[in-house]
Amino acid sequence: MRAFVVTGPGRAAVQDLDPPEPGPGQVVVDVERAGVCGTDMEFFTGHMAYLRTGHARYPVRIGHEWCGVVTGAGDEAAASWLGQRVTGDTMLGCGRCRRCLGGRQHLCADRSEIGIRRGWPGALAGQLLVPAGALHPLPAALDATAGALVEPGGNALRAVRAALGGGAQRLLVMGPGTIGLLAALIARSLGTEVHLLGRDERSLAFARGLGFTRVWMRDSLPDLPFDAILDASTARDLPGLAADLVEPGGRVAYIGLSSEPSTLDTRTLVLKDITATGVLSASGGLAETISLYASGAIDPSPVVAATVGLGEVAGVLAGRRPPGWGDAPKVHVDPRR
């Protein structure tokens, strides 16, 4: 099969590799669509933190946002998935430790992460190996675009849950990228007054095109009481700003990651009685995201700018973007091209 492989910082190629062979409890998925994410770009640039901690090393087979059809199974139990369209969890715990047994496999110290951690091959390939226990069925109502947006949508959903847990009526989303926009769409579908904070007019104009009228840059942000703030940015200073801006007794959800350590004064959290929550992964949010998409409550597809083949991925990771794609933040890959 053909697969996209990052071999070092700034180096990648489409290679012909042996297809995966499923073991007990595993399936093989023919990949229909996969998303390119900021984490994938960090592997391409060499800035991904796991490369420094030893949790990942080159060569890396990236791609953790995906959907496809199960075409192979390693045993009789897994065979029940044959022929089904699916997506799945990125976080694959050991299944034996206290965290896994408590339903927190995404925090397992020995976890693999599809396309990211401990060498588990990703979805920018013709086929993908997945434990059957990580699968989620996709209804016919969801096309490949929506199916490959379930994983980022699950992240956004969990962040929205964390931010709105106190019944917030007004939410500020920092960072109108894929996660921020999906979070804004989810929060709006729940009846929340949503504001978006961006750093350039192009991203804010795109958000306006999705029907968001309360979009701001730092110097135009109105002096309003924000009950909750969701930081989906990669800016070093915005975590601290979120704590400064949120109402006393409010909630802040942190899902964005800066390439440098962020500054956050815990005295602000204490003296304002703020609830601050970090969100790692879509685990626990995938099934609800599928239902949300299938119900028509939100349409995630406008966040995708284009779908490319494997041979175009290196250019995408290097930042090449034809003007005709517009300003949507996400790029999808069809490995069959």
Summary of the structure (lengths in Angstrom):
residues: 337
radius of gyration: 19.7
end to end distance: 12.1
largest distance: 60.2
contacts: 1172
relative contact order: 0.16
helix: 32%
strand: 27%
